[in-house]
């Protein structure tokens, strides 16, 4: 398994935009976990033999349950639910209580 740590959430969300534009059109799930006292947002991409975990450490836990991600500009905002903007992806933030992933913090 490969881990990629991003400096900002903006950079990590670009992976979602790129993935949604691929031939498969798959949008990765976005997860939140408090891991060793740190708020982390992460997602997994790839398949058998090539799983990649993308993550970013955030100061605070997400206040809302979705990210509205504009496909064309990459701008994002947190949202309470799925909206009606056809040019946006609405990515749910799923709360994880425990994980077997051992994030390489540091």
Secondary structure in CASP SS format (residue, H / E / C, confidence):
PFRMAT SS
TARGET T0000
AUTHOR 0000-0000-0000
METHOD secondary structure of the structure
MODEL  1
X C 1.00
X E 1.00
X E 1.00
X E 1.00
X E 1.00
X C 1.00
X C 1.00
X C 1.00
X H 1.00
X H 1.00
X H 1.00
X H 1.00
X H 1.00
X H 1.00
X H 1.00
X H 1.00
X H 1.00
X H 1.00
X H 1.00
X H 1.00
X C 1.00
X C 1.00
X C 1.00
X C 1.00
X C 1.00
X C 1.00
X C 1.00
X C 1.00
X C 1.00
X E 1.00
X E 1.00
X E 1.00
X E 1.00
X E 1.00
X E 1.00
X C 1.00
X C 1.00
X E 1.00
X E 1.00
X E 1.00
X E 1.00
X E 1.00
X E 1.00
X E 1.00
X E 1.00
X C 1.00
X C 1.00
X C 1.00
X C 1.00
X C 1.00
X C 1.00
X E 1.00
X E 1.00
X E 1.00
X E 1.00
X E 1.00
X E 1.00
X E 1.00
X C 1.00
X C 1.00
X C 1.00
X C 1.00
X C 1.00
X C 1.00
X C 1.00
X E 1.00
X E 1.00
X E 1.00
X E 1.00
X E 1.00
X C 1.00
X C 1.00
X C 1.00
X C 1.00
X C 1.00
X E 1.00
X E 1.00
X E 1.00
X E 1.00
X C 1.00
X C 1.00
X C 1.00
X C 1.00
X C 1.00
X C 1.00
X C 1.00
X C 1.00
X E 1.00
X E 1.00
X E 1.00
X E 1.00
X E 1.00
X E 1.00
X E 1.00
X E 1.00
X C 1.00
X C 1.00
X C 1.00
X C 1.00
X C 1.00
X C 1.00
X C 1.00
X C 1.00
X C 1.00
X C 1.00
X C 1.00
END
